[in-house]
Amino acid sequence: MAGETFIEVVHGIGEGILKKLTADTIRSHDFLKEIDYTQFGISNPGSTLVEVLGPDKDTLKRYLR
């Protein structure tokens, strides 16, 4: 995954528990951003498209401890 900027998290449809956990995790990290599939003309309720942004210096230091 080194160098990738987009990842697809496959959580399935089910009861939405894993989808909610995925969304909560994305919101808790400044360097992750959920991408709307519809801008690509795709609809997939069983997965979430995530953009991995470069962290700022302070965030990077926090994770490298």
DOKE-643678 format. One record per residue: x, y, z of N, C-alpha, C, O in turn; residue number from 1. Coordinates in steps of 0.1 Angstrom, whole numbers, always signed. Layout:
BEGIN
<n_xx = X n_yy = Y n_zz = Z ca_xx = X ca_yy = Y ca_zz = Z c_xx = X c_yy = Y c_zz = Z o_xx = X o_yy = Y o_zz = Z seq = NUM>
...
END
This chain:
BEGIN
<n_xx = +8 n_yy = -12 n_zz = +0 ca_xx = +0 ca_yy = +0 ca_zz = +0 c_xx = +9 c_yy = +13 c_zz = +0 o_xx = +3 o_yy = +24 o_zz = -1 seq = 1>
<n_xx = +21 n_yy = +11 n_zz = +1 ca_xx = +30 ca_yy = +23 ca_zz = +1 c_xx = +27 c_yy = +32 c_zz = -11 o_xx = +28 o_yy = +27 o_zz = -22 seq = 2>
<n_xx = +25 n_yy = +45 n_zz = -8 ca_xx = +22 ca_yy = +54 ca_zz = -19 c_xx = +8 c_yy = +55 c_zz = -24 o_xx = +5 o_yy = +64 o_zz = -31 seq = 3>
<n_xx = -1 n_yy = +46 n_zz = -19 ca_xx = -15 ca_yy = +47 ca_zz = -23 c_xx = -21 c_yy = +59 c_zz = -16 o_xx = -19 o_yy = +61 o_zz = -5 seq = 4>
<n_xx = -30 n_yy = +66 n_zz = -24 ca_xx = -37 ca_yy = +77 ca_zz = -17 c_xx = -52 c_yy = +74 c_zz = -16 o_xx = -59 o_yy = +81 o_zz = -8 seq = 5>
<n_xx = -57 n_yy = +63 n_zz = -23 ca_xx = -71 ca_yy = +59 ca_zz = -21 c_xx = -72 c_yy = +44 c_zz = -17 o_xx = -64 o_yy = +36 o_zz = -23 seq = 6>
<n_xx = -80 n_yy = +41 n_zz = -7 ca_xx = -82 ca_yy = +27 ca_zz = -4 c_xx = -97 c_yy = +25 c_zz = -3 o_xx = -105 o_yy = +34 o_zz = +0 seq = 7>
<n_xx = -101 n_yy = +13 n_zz = -5 ca_xx = -115 ca_yy = +9 ca_zz = -4 c_xx = -116 c_yy = -1 c_zz = +8 o_xx = -110 o_yy = -11 o_zz = +9 seq = 8>
<n_xx = -124 n_yy = +3 n_zz = +18 ca_xx = -127 ca_yy = -5 ca_zz = +30 c_xx = -139 c_yy = -13 c_zz = +27 o_xx = -150 o_yy = -7 o_zz = +26 seq = 9>
<n_xx = -138 n_yy = -26 n_zz = +26 ca_xx = -150 ca_yy = -35 ca_zz = +24 c_xx = -155 c_yy = -39 c_zz = +37 o_xx = -149 o_yy = -47 o_zz = +45 seq = 10>
<n_xx = -168 n_yy = -34 n_zz = +41 ca_xx = -174 ca_yy = -37 ca_zz = +54 c_xx = -187 c_yy = -45 c_zz = +52 o_xx = -192 o_yy = -50 o_zz = +62 seq = 11>
<n_xx = -191 n_yy = -47 n_zz = +40 ca_xx = -204 ca_yy = -54 ca_zz = +38 c_xx = -216 c_yy = -45 c_zz = +41 o_xx = -214 o_yy = -34 o_zz = +45 seq = 12>
<n_xx = -228 n_yy = -51 n_zz = +39 ca_xx = -240 ca_yy = -43 ca_zz = +41 c_xx = -246 c_yy = -46 c_zz = +55 o_xx = -246 o_yy = -37 o_zz = +63 seq = 13>
<n_xx = -250 n_yy = -58 n_zz = +58 ca_xx = -254 ca_yy = -62 ca_zz = +71 c_xx = -263 c_yy = -52 c_zz = +79 o_xx = -272 o_yy = -46 o_zz = +73 seq = 14>
<n_xx = -259 n_yy = -50 n_zz = +91 ca_xx = -267 ca_yy = -41 ca_zz = +100 c_xx = -260 c_yy = -27 c_zz = +101 o_xx = -266 o_yy = -19 o_zz = +108 seq = 15>
<n_xx = -249 n_yy = -25 n_zz = +94 ca_xx = -243 ca_yy = -12 ca_zz = +94 c_xx = -233 c_yy = -10 c_zz = +105 o_xx = -228 o_yy = +1 o_zz = +106 seq = 16>
<n_xx = -230 n_yy = -20 n_zz = +113 ca_xx = -221 ca_yy = -18 ca_zz = +125 c_xx = -207 c_yy = -15 c_zz = +120 o_xx = -201 o_yy = -6 o_zz = +125 seq = 17>
<n_xx = -202 n_yy = -23 n_zz = +111 ca_xx = -188 ca_yy = -21 ca_zz = +106 c_xx = -187 c_yy = -8 c_zz = +97 o_xx = -177 o_yy = -1 o_zz = +98 seq = 18>
<n_xx = -198 n_yy = -5 n_zz = +90 ca_xx = -198 ca_yy = +8 ca_zz = +83 c_xx = -197 c_yy = +20 c_zz = +92 o_xx = -190 o_yy = +29 o_zz = +89 seq = 19>
<n_xx = -204 n_yy = +19 n_zz = +103 ca_xx = -204 ca_yy = +30 ca_zz = +113 c_xx = -190 c_yy = +31 c_zz = +120 o_xx = -185 o_yy = +42 o_zz = +121 seq = 20>
<n_xx = -184 n_yy = +19 n_zz = +123 ca_xx = -171 ca_yy = +19 ca_zz = +129 c_xx = -161 c_yy = +25 c_zz = +119 o_xx = -152 o_yy = +32 o_zz = +123 seq = 21>
<n_xx = -162 n_yy = +22 n_zz = +106 ca_xx = -153 ca_yy = +27 ca_zz = +96 c_xx = -154 c_yy = +42 c_zz = +95 o_xx = -144 o_yy = +49 o_zz = +95 seq = 22>
<n_xx = -167 n_yy = +47 n_zz = +95 ca_xx = -169 ca_yy = +62 ca_zz = +94 c_xx = -163 c_yy = +69 c_zz = +107 o_xx = -157 o_yy = +79 o_zz = +106 seq = 23>
<n_xx = -165 n_yy = +63 n_zz = +119 ca_xx = -160 ca_yy = +69 ca_zz = +131 c_xx = -145 c_yy = +69 c_zz = +131 o_xx = -139 o_yy = +79 o_zz = +135 seq = 24>
<n_xx = -139 n_yy = +59 n_zz = +126 ca_xx = -124 ca_yy = +58 ca_zz = +125 c_xx = -119 c_yy = +69 c_zz = +116 o_xx = -109 o_yy = +75 o_zz = +119 seq = 25>
<n_xx = -125 n_yy = +70 n_zz = +104 ca_xx = -121 ca_yy = +80 ca_zz = +94 c_xx = -122 c_yy = +94 c_zz = +101 o_xx = -113 o_yy = +102 o_zz = +99 seq = 26>
<n_xx = -133 n_yy = +97 n_zz = +108 ca_xx = -135 ca_yy = +110 ca_zz = +114 c_xx = -125 c_yy = +113 c_zz = +125 o_xx = -122 o_yy = +124 o_zz = +128 seq = 27>
<n_xx = -120 n_yy = +102 n_zz = +131 ca_xx = -111 ca_yy = +104 ca_zz = +143 c_xx = -96 c_yy = +107 c_zz = +138 o_xx = -88 o_yy = +110 o_zz = +147 seq = 28>
<n_xx = -93 n_yy = +106 n_zz = +126 ca_xx = -80 ca_yy = +108 ca_zz = +121 c_xx = -80 c_yy = +120 c_zz = +110 o_xx = -87 o_yy = +119 o_zz = +101 seq = 29>
<n_xx = -72 n_yy = +130 n_zz = +113 ca_xx = -71 ca_yy = +142 ca_zz = +104 c_xx = -66 c_yy = +138 c_zz = +90 o_xx = -69 o_yy = +146 o_zz = +81 seq = 30>
<n_xx = -59 n_yy = +127 n_zz = +89 ca_xx = -53 ca_yy = +124 ca_zz = +76 c_xx = -61 c_yy = +114 c_zz = +67 o_xx = -56 o_yy = +110 o_zz = +57 seq = 31>
<n_xx = -74 n_yy = +112 n_zz = +72 ca_xx = -83 ca_yy = +103 ca_zz = +64 c_xx = -95 c_yy = +111 c_zz = +60 o_xx = -100 o_yy = +120 o_zz = +67 seq = 32>
<n_xx = -100 n_yy = +109 n_zz = +48 ca_xx = -112 ca_yy = +116 ca_zz = +43 c_xx = -120 c_yy = +106 c_zz = +35 o_xx = -116 o_yy = +99 o_zz = +26 seq = 33>
<n_xx = -133 n_yy = +105 n_zz = +39 ca_xx = -143 ca_yy = +97 ca_zz = +32 c_xx = -146 c_yy = +103 c_zz = +18 o_xx = -149 o_yy = +115 o_zz = +18 seq = 34>
<n_xx = -146 n_yy = +95 n_zz = +8 ca_xx = -149 ca_yy = +100 ca_zz = -6 c_xx = -162 c_yy = +95 c_zz = -10 o_xx = -166 o_yy = +83 o_zz = -8 seq = 35>
<n_xx = -170 n_yy = +104 n_zz = -16 ca_xx = -183 ca_yy = +100 ca_zz = -21 c_xx = -182 c_yy = +93 c_zz = -34 o_xx = -177 o_yy = +98 o_zz = -44 seq = 36>
<n_xx = -186 n_yy = +80 n_zz = -34 ca_xx = -185 ca_yy = +72 ca_zz = -46 c_xx = -193 c_yy = +78 c_zz = -58 o_xx = -188 o_yy = +76 o_zz = -70 seq = 37>
<n_xx = -203 n_yy = +85 n_zz = -56 ca_xx = -212 ca_yy = +90 ca_zz = -67 c_xx = -205 c_yy = +99 c_zz = -76 o_xx = -208 o_yy = +100 o_zz = -88 seq = 38>
<n_xx = -194 n_yy = +106 n_zz = -71 ca_xx = -186 ca_yy = +114 ca_zz = -80 c_xx = -179 c_yy = +106 c_zz = -91 o_xx = -175 o_yy = +112 o_zz = -101 seq = 39>
<n_xx = -178 n_yy = +93 n_zz = -89 ca_xx = -172 ca_yy = +84 ca_zz = -99 c_xx = -182 c_yy = +77 c_zz = -107 o_xx = -179 o_yy = +68 o_zz = -115 seq = 40>
<n_xx = -195 n_yy = +79 n_zz = -104 ca_xx = -206 ca_yy = +72 ca_zz = -111 c_xx = -208 c_yy = +58 c_zz = -106 o_xx = -213 o_yy = +49 o_zz = -113 seq = 41>
<n_xx = -203 n_yy = +55 n_zz = -93 ca_xx = -204 ca_yy = +42 ca_zz = -87 c_xx = -212 c_yy = +43 c_zz = -75 o_xx = -212 o_yy = +53 o_zz = -67 seq = 42>
<n_xx = -220 n_yy = +32 n_zz = -72 ca_xx = -227 ca_yy = +31 ca_zz = -60 c_xx = -224 c_yy = +17 c_zz = -53 o_xx = -227 o_yy = +7 o_zz = -59 seq = 43>
<n_xx = -218 n_yy = +17 n_zz = -42 ca_xx = -215 ca_yy = +5 ca_zz = -35 c_xx = -217 c_yy = +6 c_zz = -20 o_xx = -209 o_yy = +11 o_zz = -13 seq = 44>
<n_xx = -229 n_yy = +2 n_zz = -15 ca_xx = -232 ca_yy = +4 ca_zz = -1 c_xx = -224 c_yy = -5 c_zz = +8 o_xx = -224 o_yy = -3 o_zz = +21 seq = 45>
<n_xx = -217 n_yy = -15 n_zz = +3 ca_xx = -209 ca_yy = -25 ca_zz = +11 c_xx = -195 c_yy = -21 c_zz = +13 o_xx = -187 o_yy = -29 o_zz = +18 seq = 46>
<n_xx = -191 n_yy = -9 n_zz = +8 ca_xx = -177 ca_yy = -5 ca_zz = +10 c_xx = -176 c_yy = +10 c_zz = +11 o_xx = -185 o_yy = +18 o_zz = +7 seq = 47>
<n_xx = -165 n_yy = +15 n_zz = +16 ca_xx = -163 ca_yy = +29 ca_zz = +18 c_xx = -149 c_yy = +33 c_zz = +12 o_xx = -139 o_yy = +26 o_zz = +14 seq = 48>
<n_xx = -150 n_yy = +43 n_zz = +3 ca_xx = -137 ca_yy = +48 ca_zz = -3 c_xx = -131 c_yy = +59 c_zz = +6 o_xx = -138 o_yy = +68 o_zz = +10 seq = 49>
<n_xx = -118 n_yy = +57 n_zz = +8 ca_xx = -111 ca_yy = +66 ca_zz = +17 c_xx = -99 c_yy = +72 c_zz = +10 o_xx = -91 o_yy = +65 o_zz = +4 seq = 50>
<n_xx = -97 n_yy = +85 n_zz = +12 ca_xx = -85 ca_yy = +91 ca_zz = +7 c_xx = -75 c_yy = +93 c_zz = +19 o_xx = -79 o_yy = +98 o_zz = +30 seq = 51>
<n_xx = -63 n_yy = +89 n_zz = +17 ca_xx = -53 ca_yy = +90 ca_zz = +27 c_xx = -45 c_yy = +103 c_zz = +24 o_xx = -38 o_yy = +104 o_zz = +14 seq = 52>
<n_xx = -46 n_yy = +113 n_zz = +33 ca_xx = -39 ca_yy = +126 ca_zz = +31 c_xx = -26 c_yy = +125 c_zz = +38 o_xx = -25 o_yy = +118 o_zz = +48 seq = 53>
<n_xx = -17 n_yy = +133 n_zz = +34 ca_xx = -4 ca_yy = +134 ca_zz = +41 c_xx = -6 c_yy = +141 c_zz = +55 o_xx = -12 o_yy = +152 o_zz = +55 seq = 54>
<n_xx = -2 n_yy = +135 n_zz = +66 ca_xx = -4 ca_yy = +141 ca_zz = +79 c_xx = +5 c_yy = +153 c_zz = +80 o_xx = +16 o_yy = +154 o_zz = +74 seq = 55>
<n_xx = +1 n_yy = +163 n_zz = +88 ca_xx = +10 ca_yy = +174 ca_zz = +91 c_xx = +21 c_yy = +170 c_zz = +101 o_xx = +21 o_yy = +159 o_zz = +106 seq = 56>
<n_xx = +31 n_yy = +178 n_zz = +103 ca_xx = +43 ca_yy = +175 ca_zz = +111 c_xx = +39 c_yy = +170 c_zz = +125 o_xx = +45 o_yy = +160 o_zz = +130 seq = 57>
<n_xx = +30 n_yy = +177 n_zz = +132 ca_xx = +27 ca_yy = +174 ca_zz = +145 c_xx = +20 c_yy = +160 c_zz = +146 o_xx = +23 o_yy = +152 o_zz = +155 seq = 58>
<n_xx = +11 n_yy = +158 n_zz = +137 ca_xx = +4 ca_yy = +145 ca_zz = +137 c_xx = +14 c_yy = +133 c_zz = +134 o_xx = +13 o_yy = +123 o_zz = +140 seq = 59>
<n_xx = +23 n_yy = +136 n_zz = +125 ca_xx = +33 ca_yy = +126 ca_zz = +121 c_xx = +41 c_yy = +122 c_zz = +133 o_xx = +44 o_yy = +111 o_zz = +136 seq = 60>
<n_xx = +46 n_yy = +132 n_zz = +141 ca_xx = +54 ca_yy = +130 ca_zz = +153 c_xx = +46 c_yy = +122 c_zz = +163 o_xx = +52 o_yy = +113 o_zz = +169 seq = 61>
<n_xx = +33 n_yy = +125 n_zz = +164 ca_xx = +25 ca_yy = +118 ca_zz = +174 c_xx = +24 c_yy = +103 c_zz = +171 o_xx = +25 o_yy = +94 o_zz = +180 seq = 62>
<n_xx = +23 n_yy = +99 n_zz = +158 ca_xx = +22 ca_yy = +85 ca_zz = +154 c_xx = +36 c_yy = +78 c_zz = +154 o_xx = +36 o_yy = +66 o_zz = +154 seq = 63>
<n_xx = +46 n_yy = +85 n_zz = +153 ca_xx = +60 ca_yy = +79 ca_zz = +152 c_xx = +66 c_yy = +77 c_zz = +166 o_xx = +78 o_yy = +73 o_zz = +166 seq = 64>
<n_xx = +60 n_yy = +80 n_zz = +176 ca_xx = +66 ca_yy = +79 ca_zz = +190 c_xx = +68 c_yy = +64 c_zz = +193 o_xx = +73 o_yy = +61 o_zz = +204 seq = 65>
END
